[in-house]
Amino acid sequence: MQLLFYVVTLIPLKVVRIVTRSIVNLGVLSWTSGYKITKINLKLCYKDLSDKKLKSLTNKSYIESIVSIFETLNAWSRPIHVSGKKIYRIENNFLISRNVKEKNGLAIISIHNRSVDLLLKWANANIQTVSLYKKIKLSSLNKFVKSQRESKNSVLYETSILGTRKIFKAYKSNKTICIVSDQVPQRGMGEYVKFFNIDAYTATLAPTLVQKLKKPAVFACIHSFKNNMLGITIKPCKENMYSKSEYQLSLNQSIEELININPIDYAWEYKRFRRQQSGEDVYSQI
């Protein structure tokens, strides 16, 4: 499987982007559910966009979502020290290195900006982490991806009650944990919190751990910059993350700020608003 991904990613990302841009701009993929969901989410979150700008942003975002798949395959098929070379810029790396050195425990909270696997591989190259993951249905692929995410003695637990207990214990024991926090949780496992001024069912694990244990936390994700070069953005969590009355809102505020750095990098093709309190299905037209 690793060899297959390696062969596929021999195609330069520059070529992948050019071909993908041509296909998307011609409207060939506008019928796909991913494209339609991207457009709906962008329209909900950026209400002031004209139709022309909405279409342009949708196209650009969908192009980068496809390119990020190749970034993930690249991370899976290359040694950990080679994957790290794809990162050309790291903003505020001291926020991670300092807390790891002080051994006070650290939560790295991430979002689906470009390749989460590339970000995790970069982190694992520098520190041992404990993470959660959603099991992949295809057994062989699940086994392969798990082994990639556990590189250099890092540990991965399946998202479940047991996994939550494991990651709580790890954080409490001053280890570095990694949590992706922009997914829609299972019913009864989240709260409705404003996200781009829309009530969105939001995962509360990361902010709950930070607020309860009062340990260091940062937000981190991958962004594209000039000439499509990739960089890692690291931001400190806000002070209100430690407030019992504001920690959930603090999470979504930080996620919004990360997305707004470069909106085309975010995975808008995910049904982020699929559980509305009103019962409305904002994706019913798909």
N, C-alpha and C positions, 0 to 999 in steps of 0.2 A: 504493500500500500504506500509506503514511504517513497519507493522508487517511482510509482505511478505519479504521485504528486510532484516529485522532483522533475520528471519529464514534462509534465503539463506546464510547470512554472519556468521552464527554460525559455518560454516566450517572454521577451522583455515587457515589463509593465507599461512602458511607453507605447508599445504596439497594442497591448490590450486596451489601453485607454483610447487610443485613436480609433480602433475598430468599434469599440463599445460606443464611443461618442457618435460615430457615424450612424450606427444602428438606432440608437435612442433618438437622436435628432431627426431622423427620418420618420419617427413615429411607429416603427415596427414593434416596439415593446409596450406601447401605450395601452394595449388591451390586457396586459398581464395584471394580476391582482396586486403584485408588489408595487408596480407603477401607480396604480389607482390609489392604494393605501398611502403611498408617499404623498401624492397630491392632496388627498383629504387631510392628512396630518398637518402638512404645511399650511393649508388654507385655514385650519383651526387655530394654529399657533401664531401665524403671521397674517392677521385679518386685514391689514391695510395694503397688502400687495395687490397690484393690478393683475388682471388675467395674464398679461404678457410676462410680467415678472414672476408670477406664480409658475407658469409653464417653464420658464427658464430655470428657476430654482429647482423645480421638480426634476427636470432633465439632468441638471448638474449633479443633484444628490443621487439620483438613480445610477448614474454613470459611476460615481465613487463607491456606491454600495457594491456594484459588480466588481470593480477593481479591488475592493477590500477583500473579496472572496479569494482572489489570487494572492493577496498579502498573507492571508491566513494559511493557504496551502504552502506558500513559501516558508512560513514559520514552522509548519509541521514537517517539512521535508529537508530542512537544513539543520546542521548542528547548532547548538545554542549560541556559540560565540559568533557564528556567521549571521544568524538572524539579527543579532544586536547591531550589526553593521548597517542595517536598513534605517536605523535611527540616527539622524544627523544633528538633532538639537534636543536638549533636555532642560526644561525650565524649572528652576527651584529644586534641583535634585537633592540639595542639602536638607530639605524637609524630610526626606526619607532616610538618607544616610545618617543624619544626626540622631533621629529617634531610634534607628536600629542600633547604633553605637551605644546609646544610653540604655538600651535594653528595658525600655518602659512599656513595650508592646506598641503595636502600630496597626491601624486599620487603613488599608488602601482601598478606597471606594471608587469604583469605575463605572463607566457607562458604555453603551454600544456605539462608540465613535471609532469608525474604521475597524481594524482587527483587534479584538480583545485578546486573542491568542498571541499575537505579536507582542502586545503589552505585557502579558503574563510571562512570556518567554524572556523578555528583557528583565523583568523583575526577578525571575528565578535565576538568571545569570549572575545576579548581584547578591541576592539574599534567599534564604529558605522561607517559603510561604506556605500558608494553609488556606485552601480555597474551597468553595462550593461549586458544583456543576450539575447541570441537568443531564441525566442519562440519555444517551443517543440510542434509538431503537435498534439500529443495525449493530449487532454484537461485535463484529470484527472492527468496525469503525470506532465504536465506543471504547474498546480496549486500546486501540491505537492512540486516540485522542487523549485518553486518560494518561497513558504513558508519556506523551509529549508534555502534558501539563504538570506532570510530577518530576520533571527534569531536575537534576542536581539535588535530589533528596527532598524536594518540596512534596507536600501532601495534599490530596484531593479527596473531598467527601461529597457523596451524592446529596443533593438538596432534599432534606427530609427533617423530621423532628430529631432523629439521631445526629444527622449532619449539623444541624443548628446547635445542638448541645456540644458537639466536638469543636466547632469553631468558637463558641463561647468560652470553652475551657482553654483553648489555645490562646485566645486574646487575653484572657485573665492571667495566663501563665507567661505573659510578656512576649508572645510570639507575634510575627507579622501575618495578618490575615488579609485576604483579598476578596472583596464582594462586589458583584455587579448589581447595581441597585435601581435600574430603570425598567425592570420587567414588571408585568402585571402579575401579582401573586395569586395564589389559589384563594377561593372564597373563604373568608374568615381569618385570613393570614395578613391582611393589609388594612389600610385606612384611606378614606377619601381626603386628598390633600390637593390644594391648588397647584396646577402645573400649567404654565402659560395662561394663567387665570381661568383654567378649566378644572372642575373637580375631577380628579383622576385617581383611580384605585391604585395605591402606592405601597410598595414593599417597605416595611418598617424595620427589618432586621438590623441593617447597618446603623441607622441613627439610634435605635434602641440600645444596641451594644455600647455605642460611644457614650450615650447619655447615662447609661446605668453604671458603666465601669470607669467613666471619667478618664479614659486613656487617649493618647494622641491619635489623630486621624487626619488623613489627607485625601483629596480627590485627585485622580490621575486618569488621563486618557490620551489617545494619539490624535494629532491634528496634522493636516497637510498644510504646507506653507509654500513659499515662492518656488516655482519650477517643480511643483508636486513633491518636494522633499518632505519627509516625515519627521515629526518631532513629538516629544512627550511633554504634555502640559501637566504640571503638578501644582495644586493649590491647597492652602491650608483650609481646614473646615472652619466654618463660622463659629463665633462664640456661642450663638444661640443653639448650636447643635447640642450643647450641654444643658440646655434649659428644658425642663420637663414639659413646659407648655408650648415650646416652639421647635423642638428638635425635628419633628416630621416635616414641617414647612421649610426648615433650614436645608434639608436634603434636596428638595425640589428646586429651591432657589439656587443652590450651588450647581445642580445639573443644568438648569436653564443658562446660567452664566457660561458654563463650559460649552454648551451647544452653540451659543451665540458668538463664540469666537470665530467659528466658521461653520455655519449651518449645513453646508453640503456634506460635511464629514459624518453627520449623524445618520443612524440607520432608521430613517423615517418609514421604511416599509413594514414596520412592526405595528400591530394594532394596539397602540398605547392607550387608547380611550375606549376600549371595547366593553368595559363594565361601567356604564353610567348609572348613577343613582336613580335617575328617572326611568331606567329600563330602555331608553332610546338606543337604537343601533345606528351609530354614525357611519357605519360601513355598509349599510343595507343596500346601497346602490351598486356594490361590486358584484 
